[in-house]
Amino acid sequence: MAEPRFLVVRNDEEQYSIWSADRDLPAGWHDAGFAGSREECLAHVEAVWTDLRPRSVREVSS
């Protein structure tokens, strides 16, 4: 049996998550351009999502 595939997804606030590749994306979430195993996707999210504050909060703080 093949290992499940996941997508890294991002919302308009630039928050990241992973989503099963065989399911439609939920409203408000977009493909962030990375797919792989659950562990690969989580590692990618950890590498790219360095500021956990939502975009709207970061913009006010700048």
SVG drawing of the C-alpha trace seen along z (x, -y; Angstrom):
<svg xmlns="http://www.w3.org/2000/svg" viewBox="-15 -49 29 51">
<polyline fill="none" stroke="black" stroke-width="0.4" points="0.0,0.0 1.3,-3.4 2.2,-6.0 -0.5,-8.7 0.5,-12.0 0.0,-15.4 0.1,-19.0 1.4,-22.0 -1.3,-24.6 -1.4,-28.3 -4.3,-30.6 -4.6,-34.4 -3.1,-35.1 0.0,-33.2 -0.6,-30.4 0.5,-26.9 -1.0,-23.5 -0.9,-20.1 -3.8,-18.5 -4.4,-15.1 -3.6,-15.3 -6.6,-13.2 -9.1,-15.7 -10.4,-19.0 -8.8,-22.0 -11.0,-23.7 -12.3,-27.2 -9.7,-29.8 -6.7,-27.5 -4.3,-27.3 -1.6,-24.9 1.7,-26.3 3.7,-24.3 5.1,-21.4 3.8,-17.8 5.2,-14.7 4.8,-12.4 3.3,-13.7 6.8,-14.0 8.2,-15.7 5.4,-18.3 5.6,-19.0 9.4,-19.5 8.8,-21.9 6.2,-23.9 8.7,-24.1 11.4,-25.4 9.3,-28.1 6.9,-29.2 9.3,-31.1 7.0,-33.8 3.8,-32.2 1.9,-35.5 -0.9,-36.0 0.0,-38.4 -2.4,-41.0 -0.7,-41.1 2.8,-41.3 1.7,-44.2 0.4,-46.2 3.6,-45.4 5.9,-46.6"/>
</svg>
